[in-house]
């Protein structure tokens, strides 16, 4: 569910420069993750802080399980869905 909401928000931000700028601006606050989620919710996207953190952990755990014991050390940043969203957003044109 949250993956779909993040993708939907990313696609909307690609098409709307003002939305993209507003999302990027949330990173400058004292509570960037919380403010990002509040902003997204105000625009109709069901993105909540806990679900955002859980998504990153779940995806990272799945990647480690998929290598049949070969992936005993997680790769830094793979568990951070918030940062991955913004990396994608920043690189969009």
C-alpha positions, 0 to 999 in steps of 0.5 A: 500500500505505502509503496503505491502511495509513494510511487503515486506521489513521485509521479505527481511530483514529476509532473508538478514542479511546485509539488516537487519543490514543496516536498523537497522543502520538507527536508529543511524542517526540524522533523523532516520525515514527520513533516513529509508525511503530514504534507503528503497526507494533506495532499491525499496520500496515505503515507505515515511515518511508521509505515515508511520506516517499516517499508524500508526494513521489510524491503531490506530484510527481504533482500537479505533473505533472497540470497540464501545465506550469502547476504549476512550484512545489509547494505547501508541505505537499503532500509531507508525508503524515505531517502530512496524516495527523495533520491528518486525525486531529486533525480527526476526531471 
